[in-house]
Amino acid sequence: MRKSIWVIAHHQETKIKPVTFELLNIAASLARKIDAEVNALVLGPSVAHLSPQLIGLCDHVYLFEDPLLTEYHYETYQQIFLRMIDKYHPDILLVSSILRGTDCFPRLAAHFKAHYVSGCMDLSYLPDQGLIQYHQAVYEGRSILEGAFKLDRMAVIMTLPHVFTTPAEKGQKETIVSPLQIPLSPMEFITRRVSSIKTVSFSLGEALVVVAGGRGMQGAGGFKLLAELAGKLHGAVGATKAAVEAGWCEHRFQIGQTGSLISPEVYIACGISGSIHHLAGIQGAQTVIAINQDPDAPIFKRSDYGITGNVFEIIPALIQSIDNFSGV
């Protein structure tokens, strides 16, 4: 049976995100060498309108639509991926580290005893040895590891964003679009409702400016303040794992080892202490500005600029200063 490479599509509202095209490009390159088909999986409450953007870039687009996917919850996504793998038996599963649901994939790899590569920066095929070769960022991006594996079982590969090229133009593949046929029942899943903020115009993976909050924001109301500042700066909102687990914002805003790895030009950390988990997600940030009332917070060691004080006094002052400067 012909091998298959599956790409988990990343999208927002009406657009497939550029990182998906990066994954499709590397999938197509590998597929030509190992004689595999390339499939894209698009999940969400309503995703049929996104399929035209993938036509010509893969052999098959599978759509899975369900109201349960309006908000991210680990158990929901885990069950979808488990059943998809059980039914379709992909040889390679490609997913970007900025996709929400990334906490599923290490568990999926362990469940299926699959090869697992995180922080992948490069993929190639060595025909003489029959190996898939990769390079991955390790030790929070301070070192690069080279490795290889035989495709004797499924491989789950999580890539870093913006390290692969995107197709110069739409391909000529004949693409079949169809629903992903797996049975699900709402009764199987644990769901929760969180007080969440609305996303601003830019996603975490693409924003030049990111304004993020941690425990110091004290609740969902604090994140509304961050969203206002991010809007003034034409940036995106981010959050620590602790803030997400507290239900103050959705998982798609999470930055860190189990969230997004970002590389904005400016990163503003508000009420964030600076755990190792979180710092791993901002290694690529060019300029880091920290606001924290604790002068000994670890975040200041990673910061280019630091402000010691109350975020609920400093952020409104920043917003006012921006308004004054722009003449609003």
C-alpha positions, 0 to 999 in steps of 0.5 A: 500500500502506498505511504501517506504523509498527513499535514495538520492544517493551521488556520484562522478565520478565513485563511489557511496560515502560511506555516501550513504551506511550509509543511505541505512543501516539505511533505511534497518533497518527501513524498516524491522520494518515498512514493507517498501521497500527501493529505491535509487535515483541517479541523474546526467548527466550520472549515469547508470554506478553507479547502479551496486554498489547499487545492493543487497542493496535496492529494486529499483534503480531509475536513472535520467539522464539529461545534466541539472544536470552537474552543480547544480542549485536549481530550477532544483533539486527542480522540479525533487524532487517535481515531484518525490514525487508527483508521487511516494509518499515516506514515508521517504526521507533520504538525507545526509547533504553533498549532493549538493542540500541540500537547496531544502529539507527544502523547500520540507518539507514545501511544502508537510507539511512533518515532517522535521529533520536536523542534524540527528544522529540516527533513530530508531522505537518504535513499542509499540508507532508506532513512529520514534525516532531520535536524532539531533544535534542542536545549531551548534552541541553543544546540542543533541535533542531527538524527535519522530514522527508518520509516518502519512505523509512524513518525510524528514530527513537530516543526518550528515555524518559518524554517521551511520555504513555501510553494512559489505557486499553487501546484498541479495536483488533482485534489480530492476534498472529503469529510473525515469519516470518524464517529464521535459523540459529544458525551465522550468529551470533557468540555469547559467554558472559559472567559476568553479574550477575542484574538486581535488581527495577528496570530502569535506565529506571525505577529511582529509585536506580542503582548503576553500576560501571566499570573500577575494579570489576575484574571480574564479582565487583565487580559482584556487590558493586554488586548487593548495594548496589543491592538494599539501596537498592531500586535497579538496577545499571548499567555503563560501556561498558568494563565491558560490553565486558570481559564483566563484565555484560550490555549491558542494564546499559550507561549512555551514548550507546550504552546507556541514558539515565537520570534517577534521583533518585540515581546512585552511580558506583563506579570510574567515571572519567567519560568523555564517553560515559558522562556523556551517559547520566546528564544527567538524574540529580538527585544524583550520588555518585562513589566513585573512588580517583583524586581527579582523575577527571572524574566528580567534576566532575559529582558532587554528593558525592564519596568518594576511596578504594577502592571495595572498602572503601567499598561494604562499609562502606556496606552495613554502615551500611545494615544497621545503620540498618535493623536487619538 
